[in-house]
Amino acid sequence: MRAPRARLILGLGVPLLIVVMLLAAWAIDSSSASGKVPRNVTLGNRDISKLPEDELANTVADLADHYTNVEVQVRTATQNYQAKAGDLGLALDQKDTVQAALNLDEKTSLPLRPFVWLSSFVHDRAGPLSFTMDSVALESGVAALGGDAVAGEPKLIAGADAITILSGRSGSRIEAEGLGDQVLRRARSGEEPIIVTANVTATAPAVSDAAAQALADKLTLATAKGLTVTAGIATVALAPATVRSWLGSKISDGHMEVTLDAEKAKAALTATIPANNKVADAKIALVGGTIQITPSRDGAACCAADTADRLLTAINSGEPAVTIDLEVTKPSFTTEDAQKLGIKEPVGTTTEWAGQPQVKSFTTYYPANGGGRILNIHRIADLVRGTVVKPGETFSVNGTVGQRTTAKGFVEAGAIANGEHVKEIGGGVSQFATTMFNAAYFAGLDITVYQAHSEYFDRYPRGREATMGFPNPDMAWKNDTPYGILIWTSWTAGSVTVQLWSTQYAYGQQTGSTESRSGNCTIVSTQRTTHYPASKVATDTFRARYRDKGKTSC
């Protein structure tokens, strides 16, 4: 009787022992895997078995980058489109995916965990992928597929006889609704590429052809008699075809609005409406020995900035006539500007030159038969006459006249270049520069640029003269007074005069002259004393270097 009992005990003990050993092995393995991914687990076809959390996070981050670029095929009834999953708003939720892999066994009841563990030696387990979907990115991504066709709005077409329309057309739109759920499901399943289907809906124009035609008919009637435009003292009648050629349309807030081509309208009006006035600066001149200011004048020409708005308002309301303003242009130098300069009298002092008194002006002399040289002196005097130099400005002969050319009326005459007597266009103008130098000298002005001749000519004050070339030498002075200065020139057959008109402020006097030798040259130094208001005086010195006759340098 004992043998059967022993066999029973053995039969029951072996299975029990196996179960105990299985549980022991599971417990040992589970304990060693604490804080790690369970055995034989994959994630997106990547083996993550036994990975600790930090290594798992790196793998999941790599998967997130991968899914950003996974291809998504969006299929409609007529065409397929491709996009990247990230562009459609899909993103791997890295935190949730990591936690789901680490807690994979927690979803299994405790009694079944040893058997799930045992089955993992035969079959891999797939860890769940967690994704998010950005609905805003999905909308923009679908719009960027290139499958949408914008509805064409009707347009107004201007014709000579009527305003007509170009009909609108329907558009189409790929619907994003439902695509997000499809992309999420297929991404979770591991499908690559991700294939989804989308509906396409038709979109209608915001404005119907009927509404556009009604507006066209209204405009045709409104422009049937053209448009009468009054601007300033002028009134013109414009033909219907001309007015209609300005018109177009745009869609705003679901409504068609009439537009007007401002440049085309301005061109048509400018061609028919004469300018009432051309802008003119004030002018200061010496007339009969008295300063005369020619008033400035505003310019007035077609058309003011709001012209297009006025024309469009009249057309929309069916008015046959409209008044517009002219565009006013202000002069750069007004009558008030001229008056404020205080130009009223000749300035300077009285001195003597060549046996003649120089009374608040300066004159130099030449033989009446001087030929081209005299023509050039007269010409440069004419070009400088009337120049106004404002306070703080600098007058330059070269800056005012520029290079002497035949086109400006200059001729060839004698000159000095590099110590040699030559012929050049504009020869002789140095006499004008010397005359200007002396006028500025005795007016007490700041002479900023000058160069004396390299040899002395008795037609000039010794040591008190200037030569000219282009671009150098130049002759320039600064208006360092609080008043404007008018340069007035005149000439006769045998002389040229420069007179400066302003308000008397300062005057200069020659108070000394010395000469010294330097090689083959004589250096002449001239001292000037300038008298200013409130008994203030200042001195400065001007120098000339004259080479000896027959010498070309010092």
TORKE-903808 format. One record per residue (C-alpha): residue in three letters; y, x, z; residue number from 1. Coordinates in steps of 0.001 Angstrom, whole numbers, plus 500000, padded with zeros to 6 digits. Layout:
ALA	Y	X	Z	NUM
...
END
This chain:
MET	500000	500000	500000	1
ARG	502400	502996	500493	2
ALA	502402	504140	496840	3
PRO	504084	500990	495476	4
ARG	506741	501144	498131	5
ALA	507445	504799	497330	6
ARG	507745	503971	493659	7
LEU	510186	501134	494518	8
ILE	512329	503431	496618	9
LEU	512275	506044	493865	10
GLY	513130	503439	491237	11
LEU	516115	502241	493185	12
GLY	517277	505648	494331	13
VAL	517562	507370	490978	14
PRO	520085	504898	489475	15
LEU	521990	504838	492697	16
LEU	522118	508612	492699	17
ILE	523404	508602	489106	18
VAL	526153	506135	490045	19
VAL	527116	508237	493026	20
MET	527220	511371	490887	21
LEU	529331	509550	488227	22
LEU	531789	508381	490824	23
ALA	531962	511839	492322	24
ALA	532583	513442	488931	25
TRP	535282	510838	488083	26
ALA	536964	511332	491420	27
ILE	536992	515123	491036	28
ASP	538344	514926	487452	29
SER	540942	512293	488338	30
SER	542104	514349	491286	31
SER	542552	517448	489096	32
ALA	544513	515360	486532	33
SER	547042	514027	489064	34
GLY	550566	514100	487508	35
LYS	549086	514757	484074	36
VAL	547983	512706	481095	37
PRO	544376	511466	481435	38
ARG	541519	513047	479476	39
ASN	541151	512583	475674	40
VAL	544490	510773	475033	41
THR	546430	510975	471744	42
LEU	550020	509981	470997	43
GLY	551005	509469	467399	44
ASN	547884	511417	466338	45
ARG	548845	514291	468634	46
ASP	546495	515395	471429	47
ILE	548291	515081	474764	48
SER	545202	515300	477011	49
LYS	545829	516796	480415	50
LEU	549477	517659	479557	51
PRO	551825	517885	482538	52
GLU	555013	515833	482391	53
ASP	557333	518602	481129	54
GLU	555034	519556	478235	55
LEU	554498	515881	477434	56
ALA	558282	515377	477286	57
ASN	558576	518150	474688	58
THR	555888	516555	472555	59
VAL	557550	513148	472795	60
ALA	560932	514654	471849	61
ASP	559320	516153	468761	62
LEU	557821	512746	467926	63
ALA	561285	511157	468321	64
ASP	562670	513519	465691	65
HIS	559731	512734	463470	66
TYR	560213	508979	463655	67
THR	563895	509315	462826	68
ASN	562847	510513	459368	69
VAL	559809	508310	458785	70
GLU	560096	506501	455446	71
VAL	560612	502761	455521	72
GLN	559937	500771	452369	73
VAL	561900	497532	452207	74
ARG	560341	495231	449618	75
THR	562010	492216	448088	76
ALA	560677	489834	445473	77
THR	562125	491930	442668	78
GLN	562599	495481	443913	79
ASN	561637	498084	446507	80
TYR	564114	500192	448512	81
GLN	563609	503283	450659	82
ALA	565377	504326	453843	83
LYS	564815	506511	456888	84
ALA	563700	504688	460021	85
GLY	566586	506178	462003	86
ASP	569070	504833	459465	87
LEU	567673	501351	460091	88
GLY	568167	501632	463859	89
LEU	564633	502634	464943	90
ALA	564434	505139	467823	91
LEU	561540	506290	470019	92
ASP	562173	505472	473686	93
GLN	561210	508868	475051	94
LYS	561374	508010	478750	95
ASP	559196	504879	478456	96
THR	556722	506651	476168	97
VAL	556295	509560	478603	98
GLN	555761	507233	481590	99
ALA	553299	505038	479680	100
ALA	551143	508065	478831	101
LEU	551165	509397	482405	102
ASN	550347	505942	483825	103
LEU	547776	505052	481186	104
ASP	544943	504442	483713	105
GLU	547040	502224	485942	106
LYS	546619	499345	483504	107
THR	542848	499438	484137	108
SER	541413	497852	487306	109
LEU	540037	500357	489813	110
PRO	536316	499362	489452	111
LEU	536472	499870	485676	112
ARG	538289	503182	485698	113
PRO	535128	505352	486055	114
PHE	533603	503638	483022	115
VAL	536814	504018	480959	116
TRP	536843	507658	482005	117
LEU	533215	508034	480960	118
SER	533893	506452	477543	119
SER	536739	508939	476955	120
PHE	534092	511643	476432	121
VAL	532970	509723	473357	122
HIS	536175	508118	472029	123
ASP	539869	509186	472116	124
ARG	542383	506802	473650	125
ALA	545764	506192	471965	126
GLY	548806	506254	474227	127
PRO	551361	503511	473525	128
LEU	554576	504346	471629	129
SER	557721	502627	472898	130
PHE	560565	502023	470441	131
THR	564054	500504	470471	132
MET	565939	498852	467633	133
ASP	569742	499062	467190	134
SER	570720	495779	465536	135
VAL	574135	497081	464430	136
ALA	572571	500146	462787	137
LEU	569982	497874	461176	138
GLU	572699	495723	459581	139
SER	574589	498711	458223	140
GLY	571386	500414	457104	141
VAL	570260	497358	455145	142
ALA	573713	497089	453588	143
ALA	573423	500743	452532	144
LEU	570158	500186	450669	145
GLY	572127	499398	447525	146
GLY	570532	496055	446923	147
ASP	573570	493943	447744	148
ALA	575696	492663	444880	149
VAL	579208	491658	445891	150
ALA	580272	488259	444655	151
GLY	582914	488517	441938	152
GLU	586026	486523	442744	153
PRO	587870	484661	439973	154
LYS	591053	486303	438702	155
LEU	594285	485065	437181	156
ILE	594845	486291	433610	157
ALA	598401	486346	432276	158
GLY	598780	485133	428708	159
ALA	601844	484588	426557	160
ASP	601247	480835	426394	161
ALA	599554	480140	429739	162
ILE	597977	481557	432860	163
THR	594175	481383	432589	164
ILE	591315	482590	434797	165
LEU	588383	484951	434648	166
SER	585520	483061	436311	167
GLY	583897	484323	439492	168
ARG	580231	485224	439808	169
SER	577608	484924	442541	170
GLY	576427	487929	444516	171
SER	573296	488687	446517	172
ARG	572524	490069	449968	173
ILE	569405	491578	451519	174
GLU	568915	489801	454836	175
ALA	568420	491971	457908	176
GLU	567066	489067	459954	177
GLY	563424	489635	460920	178
LEU	563314	493194	459565	179
GLY	563815	494745	462990	180
ASP	560708	493062	464429	181
GLN	558654	494135	461407	182
VAL	559769	497745	461702	183
LEU	558994	497789	465451	184
ARG	555484	496313	465020	185
ARG	554498	498723	462276	186
ALA	555982	501726	464075	187
ARG	554003	500867	467228	188
SER	550838	500607	465154	189
GLY	551414	504133	463802	190
GLU	551785	502970	460184	191
GLU	553405	505517	457887	192
PRO	555229	504814	455691	193
ILE	556489	501671	457363	194
ILE	556376	498796	454870	195
VAL	558376	495623	455490	196
THR	559440	492647	453393	197
ALA	562954	491193	453202	198
ASN	564524	488031	451847	199
VAL	567434	488103	449411	200
THR	570041	485343	449576	201
ALA	572726	484456	447072	202
THR	576395	484752	448086	203
ALA	579104	482651	446524	204
PRO	582692	483748	445784	205
ALA	585182	482892	448515	206
VAL	587305	481038	445947	207
SER	585865	478583	443466	208
ASP	586725	478554	439775	209
ALA	588201	475083	440258	210
ALA	590624	476310	442928	211
ALA	591602	479301	440774	212
GLN	592163	477087	437732	213
ALA	594356	474736	439738	214
LEU	596554	477674	440765	215
ALA	596654	478947	437164	216
ASP	597784	475521	435930	217
LYS	600497	475413	438579	218
LEU	601808	478857	437541	219
THR	601728	477959	433865	220
LEU	603973	474978	434589	221
ALA	606228	477002	436933	222
THR	606852	479678	434287	223
ALA	607110	477379	431276	224
LYS	610903	477872	431040	225
GLY	610937	481544	431997	226
LEU	613189	482761	434786	227
THR	616957	483213	435044	228
VAL	617845	486227	437177	229
THR	621300	486954	438559	230
ALA	622061	490459	439841	231
GLY	625618	491396	440736	232
ILE	627865	490197	437922	233
ALA	625016	490000	435388	234
THR	622773	487023	434625	235
VAL	619794	487314	432269	236
ALA	617219	484821	431026	237
LEU	613682	486160	430870	238
ALA	611071	484640	428555	239
PRO	607951	482914	429958	240
ALA	605672	485596	428473	241
THR	607649	488338	430222	242
VAL	607494	486594	433594	243
ARG	603784	485816	433231	244
SER	603016	489454	432398	245
TRP	604037	490397	435947	246
LEU	601505	488100	437613	247
GLY	598054	488780	439000	248
SER	595968	487665	441980	249
LYS	594151	488814	445114	250
ILE	591833	487177	447618	251
SER	593089	487061	451213	252
ASP	591340	485239	454076	253
GLY	589260	483220	451632	254
HIS	592235	482098	449544	255
MET	593639	483241	446218	256
GLU	597171	484588	446378	257
VAL	599512	485322	443500	258
THR	600618	488962	443166	259
LEU	603498	490440	441219	260
ASP	603594	493890	439602	261
ALA	606827	495225	441125	262
GLU	607080	498240	438798	263
LYS	606624	496152	435651	264
ALA	609173	493597	436854	265
LYS	611662	496327	437752	266
ALA	611258	497932	434324	267
ALA	611935	494614	432582	268
LEU	614985	493890	434743	269
THR	616400	497414	434479	270
ALA	616214	497182	430700	271
THR	618282	493997	430654	272
ILE	620592	494270	433686	273
PRO	623234	496991	433293	274
ALA	624197	499175	436236	275
ASN	627389	497836	437819	276
ASN	628484	501307	438934	277
LYS	627258	504843	438771	278
VAL	627439	506711	442044	279
ALA	630302	509192	442208	280
ASP	631223	511771	444821	281
ALA	634811	512142	445972	282
LYS	636704	514880	444165	283
ILE	639523	517085	445402	284
ALA	641948	518539	442885	285
LEU	645420	519962	442650	286
VAL	647605	517685	440523	287
GLY	651288	518475	440012	288
GLY	651282	520822	442968	289
THR	649837	518172	445308	290
ILE	646308	517676	446620	291
GLN	644786	514533	445138	292
ILE	641503	512963	446272	293
THR	639627	510903	443725	294
PRO	637756	508324	445847	295
SER	633998	508275	445959	296
ARG	632135	505275	444580	297
ASP	628883	503613	445589	298
GLY	626318	503272	442845	299
ALA	624801	499870	442131	300
ALA	621817	499436	439837	301
CYS	618751	497281	439505	302
CYS	617007	496579	441770	303
ALA	616923	496201	445586	304
ALA	613702	496811	447503	305
ASP	613028	493088	448135	306
THR	613312	492125	444452	307
ALA	609574	491602	443949	308
ASP	609380	489319	446998	309
ARG	612308	487210	445764	310
LEU	610854	486890	442270	311
LEU	607437	485879	443598	312
THR	608919	483310	445978	313
ALA	610846	481709	443118	314
ILE	607801	481634	440839	315
ASN	605492	480201	443530	316
SER	607998	477469	444328	317
GLY	608658	476660	440665	318
GLU	612357	477571	440853	319
PRO	613807	478375	437405	320
ALA	616458	480784	438731	321
VAL	616715	483494	441358	322
THR	619396	485843	442663	323
ILE	618502	489435	443478	324
ASP	620475	492288	444981	325
LEU	621285	495562	443323	326
GLU	620139	498838	444865	327
VAL	623115	500630	446376	328
THR	623260	504419	446234	329
LYS	625676	506160	448573	330
PRO	627545	509268	447409	331
SER	626686	512586	449050	332
PHE	630408	513424	449454	333
THR	632510	510401	450400	334
THR	636255	509825	450417	335
GLU	636128	510032	454208	336
ASP	634281	513363	453995	337
ALA	637004	514710	451708	338
GLN	639801	513512	453974	339
LYS	638213	515062	457064	340
LEU	638258	518517	455452	341
GLY	642027	518748	455985	342
ILE	642792	520284	452590	343
LYS	646540	519863	452239	344
GLU	648399	523164	451691	345
PRO	648026	526689	450327	346
VAL	646917	529142	453012	347
GLY	647409	532858	453551	348
THR	650609	534872	453781	349
THR	653273	536495	451625	350
THR	652738	539995	450299	351
GLU	653676	541973	447212	352
TRP	651708	543401	444319	353
ALA	652775	544966	441023	354
GLY	656367	544292	441898	355
GLN	655730	540575	442274	356
PRO	655728	538482	445471	357
GLN	652312	536997	446257	358
VAL	653053	533812	448207	359
LYS	649901	532332	449768	360
SER	648023	533181	446577	361
PHE	647146	536306	444649	362
THR	647725	537232	441020	363
THR	646519	540197	439003	364
TYR	647804	541112	435576	365
TYR	646453	542307	432213	366
PRO	647783	542857	428687	367
ALA	647850	539680	426650	368
ASN	645900	541307	423826	369
GLY	642880	542156	425967	370
GLY	640409	540446	423592	371
GLY	636973	539465	424929	372
ARG	637753	540779	428383	373
ILE	640573	538239	428782	374
LEU	638400	535415	427446	375
ASN	635820	536183	430116	376
ILE	638439	536201	432901	377
HIS	639733	532814	431753	378
ARG	636218	531414	431489	379
ILE	635096	532433	435004	380
ALA	638375	531120	436445	381
ASP	637715	527760	434773	382
LEU	634166	527605	436173	383
VAL	635243	528370	439761	384
ARG	638315	526105	439756	385
GLY	637889	523087	442056	386
THR	635083	524547	444184	387
VAL	635173	523152	447728	388
VAL	633837	525373	450521	389
LYS	633102	523418	453693	390
PRO	633422	524894	457207	391
GLY	630583	527330	457865	392
GLU	629652	527627	454174	393
THR	629777	530857	452174	394
PHE	631316	531061	448723	395
SER	629654	533486	446309	396
VAL	630957	534176	442799	397
ASN	627431	534792	441492	398
GLY	626068	531827	443428	399
THR	628695	529552	441868	400
VAL	628833	530871	438302	401
GLY	625384	532373	437871	402
GLN	624577	534927	435211	403
ARG	627224	535283	432559	404
THR	625746	534167	429217	405
THR	626998	533160	425806	406
ALA	625713	529636	426505	407
LYS	628233	529448	429352	408
GLY	631058	530603	427109	409
PHE	631146	534324	427923	410
VAL	631470	537056	425316	411
GLU	630763	540770	425089	412
ALA	633394	543094	426518	413
GLY	633796	546425	428293	414
ALA	632108	547061	431642	415
ILE	630813	549918	433823	416
ALA	627081	550361	434403	417
ASN	625564	553333	436231	418
GLY	628835	555181	435960	419
GLU	629041	554713	432190	420
HIS	631446	552566	430174	421
VAL	629366	550010	428235	422
LYS	629602	546646	426515	423
GLU	627993	543615	428137	424
ILE	628252	539823	428137	425
GLY	630885	538836	430691	426
GLY	632610	542210	430846	427
GLY	635982	542001	432600	428
VAL	635109	539386	435222	429
SER	635557	542033	437925	430
GLN	639304	541409	437636	431
PHE	638682	537838	438716	432
ALA	636512	539108	441615	433
THR	639377	541416	442694	434
THR	641846	538537	442542	435
MET	639483	536388	444654	436
PHE	638954	539290	447096	437
ASN	642692	539597	447734	438
ALA	643215	535843	448123	439
ALA	640470	535771	450796	440
TYR	641790	539011	452337	441
PHE	645280	537632	452983	442
ALA	643906	534219	454049	443
GLY	642123	536043	456889	444
LEU	638653	534939	455769	445
ASP	635426	536754	456608	446
ILE	634607	538757	453448	447
THR	630829	539148	453689	448
VAL	629898	540821	450384	449
TYR	631953	543104	448155	450
GLN	631742	546417	446314	451
ALA	634694	548350	444953	452
HIS	634691	549831	441449	453
SER	633260	553327	441149	454
GLU	636476	554496	439535	455
TYR	640024	553439	440177	456
PHE	642040	551273	437732	457
ASP	645739	550846	438371	458
ARG	645570	547163	437504	459
TYR	643943	546663	440946	460
PRO	645345	547312	444459	461
ARG	643979	550718	445501	462
GLY	641108	550315	447986	463
ARG	641430	546519	447973	464
GLU	639320	545300	445081	465
ALA	635804	544253	444023	466
THR	633534	544692	441034	467
MET	630900	542282	439668	468
GLY	627393	542356	438190	469
PHE	624382	540061	438213	470
PRO	622631	539512	440506	471
ASN	624542	542351	442170	472
PRO	627189	543411	442973	473
ASP	628510	540061	444212	474
MET	631743	538999	445869	475
ALA	631401	536488	448715	476
TRP	633294	535195	451738	477
LYS	632531	532774	454548	478
ASN	634704	529820	455511	479
ASP	635009	530610	459222	480
THR	637781	528048	459764	481
PRO	637470	524452	461002	482
TYR	638798	523112	457667	483
GLY	637542	522818	454139	484
ILE	638869	525217	451482	485
LEU	639642	524250	447885	486
ILE	639595	527154	445422	487
TRP	642228	526596	442750	488
THR	642515	529022	439862	489
SER	644992	529298	437036	490
TRP	645717	531771	434271	491
THR	648255	532684	431649	492
ALA	648109	534980	428652	493
GLY	648801	537927	430954	494
SER	647608	536998	434454	495
VAL	645011	535228	436582	496
THR	645760	533603	439960	497
VAL	643556	532434	442838	498
GLN	645047	530094	445419	499
LEU	643175	528754	448454	500
TRP	644137	525298	449767	501
SER	643264	524158	453302	502
THR	645094	523761	456606	503
GLN	646767	526992	457671	504
TYR	644520	528553	460312	505
ALA	644633	532346	459949	506
TYR	646232	534963	457748	507
GLY	645610	538652	457096	508
GLN	647894	541658	456662	509
GLN	647154	545162	455455	510
THR	648127	547318	458411	511
GLY	646810	550704	457350	512
SER	645342	552818	454538	513
THR	643780	556284	454658	514
GLU	642084	558513	452112	515
SER	639484	561257	452484	516
ARG	637366	563391	450176	517
SER	633600	563298	449743	518
GLY	632330	565639	447026	519
ASN	633671	564445	443681	520
CYS	634938	561193	445219	521
THR	637885	559887	447190	522
ILE	637167	557373	449954	523
VAL	639960	554847	450543	524
SER	639862	552927	453854	525
THR	642067	549855	454220	526
GLN	642661	548257	457586	527
ARG	643314	544513	457853	528
THR	644778	542718	460850	529
THR	643968	539008	460973	530
HIS	646099	536620	463001	531
TYR	644450	533512	464474	532
PRO	645827	530578	466494	533
ALA	646881	531171	470102	534
SER	648085	534708	469242	535
LYS	644561	536023	468798	536
VAL	644249	539012	466436	537
ALA	641359	541052	465049	538
THR	641063	544079	462775	539
ASP	638487	545108	460197	540
THR	638235	547890	457620	541
PHE	637315	547836	453918	542
ARG	636247	550929	451996	543
ALA	636281	551986	448351	544
ARG	634710	555152	446912	545
TYR	636318	556347	443664	546
ARG	634800	559205	441662	547
ASP	637021	561745	439996	548
LYS	637830	561378	436318	549
GLY	635113	562822	434149	550
LYS	632514	562561	436912	551
THR	629633	560082	436978	552
SER	628792	560472	440662	553
CYS	630045	561994	443883	554
END
